[in-house]
Structures are given as C-alpha cells and as structure tokens.
Amino acid sequence: MKKIFTLLALSTLIVLLAQCSPKIAKMVTSEPILSKAEIENLYSSEQLNHGQSLYANNCSSCHNLHKADEYSQDAWNDILRQMLRYTNLDFDDAMTLRAYLMANAKDS
C-alpha cells in the first residue's frame, strides 16, 4: 500500500511539473525585453555566467548550441517561448538564462 501511495504521489508531481513548464515559458517571454545596458545594470556578471551555464547545460542536451550573438533579442525571445517547455527550469533560472542570451544577442 505504501508503494502504491508513493507511486501515485510521484505521478501527480510529474504531471504538475509538466504543466508548469509551458506556463513558465509564457511568463518569462511575456516580460519586457530589456536593453543590454539595462540587463547589465540588473544582473551581475556572476548571474550572467550562471545564465550561460544554464543555457549550455539545458539546451545542449537535445541539440547543438547556437552562439548567443547569432540571433537578435526578439528572435531569442521567440525561440525561448518554444524551447523553455522542454526544460525543468524555474522562473528565476529561466529569467537568468534569458538575460544571458539577451545581453549577448546580435544587435538589431
């Protein structure tokens, strides 16, 4: 009985987490796109390095990484809207990853 309860609890948790990922993607990409200067004022170099690490560790598990300066901020925002759902990042980490990409994005 204990094993059944544990399996049921884990199954419920997995379903709940799976439902949260698309919501986080929408929340993150709905935030205003900040200028590079604004990002550098709001995020420390350590946070941006952490964002780079999050990008490398989460995105490279499925495909080759693109250079951050390969896309504009608008393009990265569109990409993140689609791709964040495939990660288990919480809102803060997703925002940090986004800040790294936006700070290093190609100028429009």
Backbone bond lengths (Angstrom), bond angles and torsions (degrees), N, CA, C in turn:
res aa  C-N    CA-C-N  psi(-1)  N-CA   C-N-CA  omega(-1)  CA-C   N-CA-C  phi
1 M - - - 1.450 - - 1.527 110.56 -
2 K 1.336 115.36 -39.13 1.451 120.31 -179.70 1.540 110.62 -63.78
3 K 1.339 116.45 -39.70 1.461 121.19 179.76 1.536 110.41 -65.65
4 I 1.307 117.10 -39.71 1.467 121.00 179.40 1.525 109.95 -64.09
5 F 1.322 116.47 -43.74 1.461 120.54 178.96 1.525 110.67 -62.55
6 T 1.332 116.59 -43.05 1.470 120.98 179.02 1.518 110.75 -62.78
7 L 1.315 118.13 -44.48 1.464 121.60 178.58 1.525 111.32 -63.74
8 L 1.310 116.53 -40.73 1.458 120.63 178.25 1.524 110.75 -63.85
9 A 1.314 117.20 -43.00 1.464 121.67 179.39 1.524 110.79 -64.06
10 L 1.329 117.58 -43.54 1.466 121.18 178.43 1.524 111.53 -65.02
11 S 1.311 117.36 -41.38 1.462 121.36 178.46 1.527 110.97 -61.67
12 T 1.306 116.36 -42.66 1.463 121.51 178.87 1.526 110.56 -63.35
13 L 1.328 116.29 -42.99 1.457 120.93 179.26 1.531 110.96 -62.40
14 I 1.307 117.58 -43.50 1.471 121.73 179.46 1.525 110.26 -61.98
15 V 1.315 117.15 -43.87 1.470 120.71 179.12 1.522 110.36 -62.90
16 L 1.316 117.76 -42.99 1.462 121.16 -179.99 1.521 111.71 -64.94
17 L 1.319 117.27 -41.95 1.453 120.39 178.70 1.521 111.45 -66.67
18 A 1.292 117.62 -38.51 1.464 121.14 179.38 1.526 110.61 -64.24
19 Q 1.314 117.03 -33.78 1.460 120.38 179.09 1.517 111.77 -74.64
20 C 1.325 118.32 -24.64 1.455 121.39 -177.82 1.526 112.69 -76.16
21 S 1.322 118.48 -34.42 1.461 121.31 -174.47 1.525 113.57 -55.67
22 P 1.337 120.22 -48.99 1.467 118.22 177.88 1.528 112.45 -62.44
23 K 1.327 117.12 -33.39 1.459 120.14 179.09 1.524 110.52 -67.25
24 I 1.333 116.81 -40.28 1.461 120.34 178.31 1.524 109.51 -64.27
25 A 1.322 117.52 -42.32 1.465 121.13 178.89 1.521 110.24 -58.60
26 K 1.307 116.54 -44.00 1.469 120.11 -179.66 1.525 110.78 -67.40
27 M 1.343 116.93 -41.76 1.463 120.62 179.98 1.526 110.88 -63.34
28 V 1.327 116.40 -45.69 1.469 121.00 -177.78 1.523 110.86 -64.09
29 T 1.317 116.94 -47.97 1.469 119.91 -175.13 1.528 112.61 -77.88
30 S 1.336 117.18 -9.38 1.469 120.80 174.81 1.524 112.00 -84.94
31 E 1.322 116.00 -14.58 1.465 120.23 177.40 1.531 108.66 -65.64
32 P 1.334 117.85 148.96 1.472 119.46 178.59 1.529 111.04 -59.64
33 I 1.327 115.47 145.61 1.464 120.45 174.93 1.520 107.18 -82.93
34 L 1.314 115.56 120.35 1.462 121.62 -177.28 1.519 110.42 -89.96
35 S 1.315 115.73 154.83 1.462 119.81 174.05 1.533 108.43 -69.22
36 K 1.318 115.42 163.37 1.466 119.37 178.10 1.527 110.98 -60.64
37 A 1.325 117.09 -38.19 1.471 121.11 178.89 1.530 110.61 -64.32
38 E 1.323 116.80 -42.08 1.473 120.38 178.62 1.528 110.81 -63.78
39 I 1.320 116.50 -40.58 1.472 120.22 178.84 1.518 110.04 -62.96
40 E 1.333 116.87 -44.70 1.465 120.28 -179.23 1.520 112.20 -65.84
41 N 1.340 117.62 -26.06 1.462 120.81 175.77 1.524 111.82 -78.47
42 L 1.339 117.26 -31.06 1.464 121.27 -176.76 1.525 114.05 -89.59
43 Y 1.329 116.79 -28.01 1.465 121.53 -175.82 1.519 109.93 -116.95
44 S 1.325 115.88 134.29 1.472 120.45 176.12 1.527 109.20 -75.56
45 S 1.317 116.26 165.44 1.466 119.68 177.47 1.531 110.26 -63.11
46 E 1.333 117.24 -32.25 1.464 120.29 177.04 1.533 111.04 -64.85
47 Q 1.325 116.00 -41.42 1.466 119.63 178.35 1.527 111.09 -65.44
48 L 1.324 116.86 -41.97 1.467 119.59 178.86 1.524 111.16 -66.63
49 N 1.337 117.06 -35.74 1.470 120.27 174.72 1.527 110.14 -64.47
50 H 1.324 116.01 -38.40 1.467 120.17 176.65 1.530 109.44 -64.28
51 G 1.330 117.44 -39.78 1.461 121.48 176.32 1.520 111.46 -60.03
52 Q 1.330 116.00 -41.15 1.464 120.32 177.69 1.528 110.29 -63.10
53 S 1.307 115.80 -41.52 1.466 121.46 177.63 1.528 111.34 -63.11
54 L 1.328 116.21 -43.57 1.468 120.42 177.61 1.521 110.70 -61.57
55 Y 1.326 116.46 -41.61 1.461 121.24 178.50 1.528 109.97 -61.34
56 A 1.318 116.29 -49.78 1.468 120.52 -178.37 1.526 111.65 -62.66
57 N 1.314 116.78 -44.93 1.469 120.19 -174.47 1.522 113.74 -75.52
58 N 1.316 117.61 -31.21 1.460 119.68 -176.42 1.522 113.07 -92.44
59 C 1.293 117.03 -37.46 1.466 119.76 -173.05 1.526 112.64 -87.12
60 S 1.321 117.05 -30.42 1.465 119.70 -178.29 1.521 112.93 -75.66
61 S 1.317 117.36 -9.10 1.465 118.99 179.36 1.527 111.42 -71.14
62 C 1.341 117.30 -19.88 1.472 120.89 -179.63 1.527 113.73 -112.98
63 H 1.320 118.02 -27.63 1.467 119.86 -176.08 1.516 110.28 -158.66
64 N 1.333 115.98 170.64 1.462 121.16 176.54 1.527 109.19 -66.12
65 L 1.316 114.75 145.66 1.458 119.77 -179.98 1.524 111.11 -80.74
66 H 1.306 115.37 143.50 1.460 122.00 171.36 1.517 107.28 -91.51
67 K 1.313 116.64 149.61 1.462 119.82 174.47 1.526 107.94 -67.38
68 A 1.319 115.80 143.65 1.468 119.72 -177.87 1.522 111.72 -59.73
69 D 1.328 117.00 -32.25 1.467 119.34 -178.08 1.538 112.74 -87.81
70 E 1.310 116.26 11.43 1.465 120.71 177.32 1.529 111.97 -77.81
71 Y 1.330 116.51 -24.96 1.467 121.41 -177.13 1.522 110.29 -126.41
72 S 1.323 115.50 157.05 1.470 121.79 174.77 1.532 109.45 -78.01
73 Q 1.314 116.24 170.44 1.463 120.38 177.17 1.527 111.06 -59.78
74 D 1.316 117.72 -43.61 1.471 120.56 179.35 1.524 111.17 -61.87
75 A 1.322 116.18 -42.03 1.465 119.86 179.99 1.527 110.56 -65.44
76 W 1.341 117.08 -43.65 1.471 119.41 178.01 1.528 110.76 -61.32
77 N 1.313 116.87 -40.01 1.462 119.31 179.77 1.526 110.83 -61.06
78 D 1.333 116.69 -42.05 1.467 120.88 177.03 1.527 111.40 -64.32
79 I 1.333 116.13 -41.05 1.472 120.50 178.88 1.522 109.97 -63.66
80 L 1.328 116.41 -45.97 1.467 120.03 -179.69 1.523 111.76 -62.71
81 R 1.322 117.39 -36.56 1.467 120.76 178.39 1.538 110.05 -56.28
82 Q 1.320 116.10 -36.85 1.466 120.65 -179.39 1.529 112.88 -84.68
83 M 1.326 117.32 -36.51 1.462 120.57 -167.65 1.537 115.28 -93.68
84 L 1.320 118.63 -25.96 1.469 119.21 -177.39 1.524 112.57 -60.67
85 R 1.310 116.72 -25.04 1.473 119.75 -179.70 1.525 112.11 -63.54
86 Y 1.333 117.18 -19.36 1.457 121.22 -178.51 1.521 112.61 -91.09
87 T 1.325 116.65 4.78 1.465 120.74 178.48 1.520 109.87 -111.53
88 N 1.305 115.07 172.26 1.467 121.30 174.38 1.523 110.24 -111.08
89 L 1.318 116.20 25.71 1.463 119.49 -177.74 1.524 111.20 -71.75
90 D 1.333 115.22 142.15 1.458 118.62 172.37 1.532 108.14 -82.64
91 F 1.310 117.01 176.14 1.459 121.81 -175.03 1.529 111.75 -57.99
92 D 1.325 117.59 -47.18 1.468 120.66 -176.63 1.524 111.72 -62.91
93 D 1.339 117.06 -44.85 1.463 119.44 178.83 1.524 111.41 -67.09
94 A 1.318 117.40 -38.03 1.464 120.36 177.58 1.531 110.19 -63.62
95 M 1.319 117.66 -39.04 1.461 121.11 177.48 1.539 110.99 -67.35
96 T 1.316 117.28 -36.05 1.462 121.25 178.64 1.525 110.45 -68.43
97 L 1.324 117.13 -42.70 1.455 121.26 175.70 1.533 109.59 -60.09
98 R 1.315 116.32 -46.10 1.469 121.49 179.54 1.532 110.32 -61.20
99 A 1.324 117.50 -42.48 1.466 120.84 179.73 1.523 110.66 -60.69
100 Y 1.333 117.40 -42.05 1.466 120.35 177.83 1.522 110.60 -59.58
101 L 1.335 116.67 -48.36 1.466 119.81 -179.26 1.522 111.65 -63.93
102 M 1.329 117.12 -41.86 1.462 120.99 -178.07 1.533 111.03 -68.21
103 A 1.322 117.02 -37.27 1.472 120.73 -179.45 1.524 111.60 -68.37
104 N 1.326 116.37 -24.62 1.464 121.08 -176.54 1.521 113.27 -111.92
105 A 1.321 116.64 7.07 1.461 121.52 -176.87 1.529 111.47 -67.20
106 K 1.326 114.06 157.57 1.465 121.28 175.35 1.531 108.41 -63.03
107 D 1.308 115.32 140.21 1.464 119.09 176.24 1.521 109.26 -68.69
108 S 1.324 115.26 138.36 1.480 120.19 -178.51 1.499 111.88 -72.83
